[in-house]
């Protein structure tokens, strides 16, 4: 049976090899034919939108390579902000799906143009999660009791206290400048 250290070393080695060979993953498109149809013994692929299999594969691997690296980063990151890595990950996944959709269904309209409109709900959710995690961490580190903040009635339009009114009246009567006032403190 594989012990925990060996499993950790094996996983790390596999990830390091994938990262080291990521440029080769991108350049895999060069092995595909330079024509509209790719036939092999398993299936036949016809590039409709790109009209060239090599161009289609260049587009796909241009999305798959960074998507793979971002997923590795997301699953191995130990920082509190690792959820923010989901933003570019979702963007590349969306671009890959739209590129496949355009080529398979011969969709002439570029779907990549309004991607921020479709991805905005995901971004808002992810940014909210990251911010909530940040608040929890700061609460633990600095000992901020969030319930005290909610109970405190702090408002820009709150009434001025009697003590503040008396100090303002004293300043007006004594013709003291701000510099004199702060010098006394």
C-alpha positions as CSV (number, residue, x, y, z in Angstrom):
1,X,0.0,0.0,0.0
2,X,1.2,3.5,-0.8
3,X,1.8,5.6,2.2
4,X,0.8,9.3,2.4
5,X,4.3,10.7,1.6
6,X,4.7,8.6,-1.5
7,X,1.2,9.5,-2.7
8,X,2.0,13.2,-2.2
9,X,5.3,12.8,-4.1
10,X,3.6,11.0,-6.9
11,X,0.8,13.6,-7.2
12,X,3.4,16.5,-7.1
13,X,5.5,14.8,-9.8
14,X,2.6,14.3,-12.1
15,X,1.5,17.9,-11.7
16,X,5.1,19.1,-12.3
17,X,5.3,17.1,-15.5
18,X,2.0,18.4,-16.8
19,X,3.1,22.0,-16.1
20,X,6.6,21.4,-17.7
21,X,4.9,20.0,-20.8
22,X,2.2,22.6,-21.1
23,X,4.0,24.4,-24.1
24,X,3.9,21.0,-25.9
25,X,0.2,20.7,-25.1
26,X,-0.4,24.0,-26.8
27,X,1.7,23.1,-29.9
28,X,-0.2,19.8,-30.4
29,X,-2.3,21.6,-33.0
30,X,0.6,21.2,-35.4
31,X,0.0,17.4,-35.8
32,X,-3.5,17.9,-37.2
33,X,-4.1,18.1,-41.0
34,X,-4.2,21.4,-42.7
35,X,-7.6,20.9,-44.4
36,X,-11.3,21.0,-43.6
37,X,-11.6,17.3,-42.8
38,X,-9.6,15.0,-40.5
39,X,-10.3,11.3,-40.9
40,X,-8.9,8.5,-38.7
41,X,-9.8,5.0,-37.9
42,X,-12.1,6.1,-35.0
43,X,-14.1,9.0,-36.3
44,X,-14.2,11.8,-38.9
45,X,-13.9,15.4,-37.8
46,X,-15.0,18.3,-40.1
47,X,-14.3,21.9,-39.2
48,X,-17.2,23.9,-40.2
49,X,-16.6,27.4,-38.7
50,X,-12.8,27.5,-39.0
51,X,-12.8,25.6,-42.4
52,X,-9.4,24.2,-41.3
53,X,-8.8,21.4,-38.7
54,X,-5.4,22.9,-37.8
55,X,-6.9,26.3,-37.1
56,X,-9.7,24.8,-35.0
57,X,-7.2,22.8,-33.0
58,X,-5.1,25.9,-32.5
59,X,-8.1,27.6,-31.1
60,X,-9.1,24.7,-28.8
61,X,-5.6,24.1,-27.5
62,X,-5.2,27.9,-27.0
63,X,-8.1,27.6,-24.5
64,X,-7.3,24.1,-23.1
65,X,-3.7,24.9,-22.1
66,X,-4.4,27.9,-19.8
67,X,-7.5,26.2,-18.5
68,X,-5.5,23.2,-17.5
69,X,-2.9,25.4,-15.7
70,X,-5.5,27.4,-14.0
71,X,-7.3,24.3,-12.7
72,X,-4.0,22.9,-11.4
73,X,-3.4,26.2,-9.7
74,X,-6.9,26.3,-8.2
75,X,-6.7,22.8,-6.8
76,X,-3.2,23.2,-5.4
77,X,-3.4,26.7,-4.0
78,X,-3.4,27.0,-0.2
79,X,-4.0,30.8,0.0
80,X,-7.3,32.2,1.3
81,X,-8.0,33.9,-2.1
82,X,-7.9,30.8,-4.2
83,X,-11.5,31.2,-5.2
84,X,-10.5,34.2,-7.3
85,X,-8.7,31.8,-9.6
86,X,-12.2,30.6,-10.7
87,X,-12.8,33.9,-12.5
88,X,-10.3,33.3,-15.4
89,X,-11.0,29.6,-15.2
90,X,-14.6,30.1,-15.9
91,X,-13.8,32.6,-18.7
92,X,-11.5,30.1,-20.5
93,X,-14.0,27.3,-20.1
94,X,-16.7,29.5,-21.6
95,X,-14.5,30.5,-24.5
96,X,-13.7,26.8,-25.1
97,X,-17.4,25.8,-25.1
98,X,-18.3,28.7,-27.4
99,X,-15.5,27.8,-29.8
100,X,-16.7,24.2,-30.0
101,X,-20.3,25.3,-30.4
102,X,-19.4,27.6,-33.2
103,X,-17.5,24.9,-35.1
104,X,-20.0,22.1,-34.5
105,X,-23.1,24.1,-35.3
106,X,-21.6,26.5,-37.8
107,X,-22.7,29.5,-35.7
108,X,-21.4,32.5,-37.7
109,X,-22.3,35.0,-34.9
110,X,-19.2,35.5,-32.7
111,X,-20.3,34.3,-29.2
112,X,-17.1,35.5,-27.6
113,X,-18.1,39.2,-27.9
114,X,-20.6,39.4,-25.0
115,X,-19.0,37.0,-22.7
116,X,-18.9,39.4,-19.7
117,X,-22.7,39.7,-19.7
118,X,-23.0,35.9,-19.4
119,X,-20.2,35.5,-16.9
120,X,-21.1,38.5,-14.6
121,X,-23.3,36.4,-12.3
122,X,-20.5,33.9,-11.7
123,X,-18.0,36.7,-11.1
124,X,-20.2,38.4,-8.6
125,X,-20.8,35.2,-6.7
126,X,-17.0,34.4,-6.6
127,X,-16.0,37.9,-5.6
128,X,-18.6,37.8,-2.8
129,X,-17.3,34.5,-1.6
130,X,-13.7,35.8,-1.6
131,X,-14.7,38.9,0.3
132,X,-16.6,36.9,2.9
133,X,-13.6,34.7,3.4
134,X,-11.4,37.8,3.8
135,X,-13.7,39.2,6.4
136,X,-13.7,35.9,8.4
137,X,-9.9,35.8,8.2
138,X,-9.5,39.3,9.4
139,X,-12.0,38.6,12.2
140,X,-9.9,35.7,13.4
141,X,-6.6,37.5,13.1
142,X,-7.5,40.9,14.6
143,X,-10.3,39.7,16.9
144,X,-12.9,41.9,15.4
145,X,-16.3,41.1,16.8
146,X,-18.7,41.7,13.9
147,X,-21.7,41.7,16.1
148,X,-20.4,44.8,17.9
149,X,-20.3,46.6,14.6
150,X,-23.9,45.7,13.8
151,X,-25.1,46.9,17.2
152,X,-23.3,50.2,17.1
153,X,-25.5,53.0,15.7
154,X,-23.0,54.8,13.5
155,X,-24.5,57.1,10.9
156,X,-23.4,60.1,8.9
157,X,-26.6,61.8,9.8
158,X,-26.7,60.9,13.5
159,X,-27.4,63.7,15.9
160,X,-24.5,65.6,17.5
161,X,-23.9,64.7,21.1
162,X,-24.3,67.3,23.9
163,X,-20.6,67.1,24.6
164,X,-19.7,67.9,21.0
165,X,-22.1,70.9,21.0
166,X,-20.6,72.3,24.1
167,X,-17.0,72.0,22.6
168,X,-18.1,73.8,19.4
169,X,-19.7,76.6,21.5
170,X,-16.5,77.0,23.5
171,X,-14.5,77.2,20.4
172,X,-16.7,79.9,18.9
173,X,-16.7,82.0,22.1
174,X,-12.9,81.8,22.6
175,X,-12.1,82.6,18.9
176,X,-9.6,79.7,19.1
177,X,-8.2,78.5,15.8
178,X,-8.0,74.8,15.0
179,X,-4.2,74.9,15.5
180,X,-4.6,76.3,19.0
181,X,-7.2,73.7,19.8
182,X,-5.1,70.8,18.7
183,X,-2.0,72.3,20.5
184,X,-3.9,72.1,23.8
185,X,-4.7,68.4,23.3
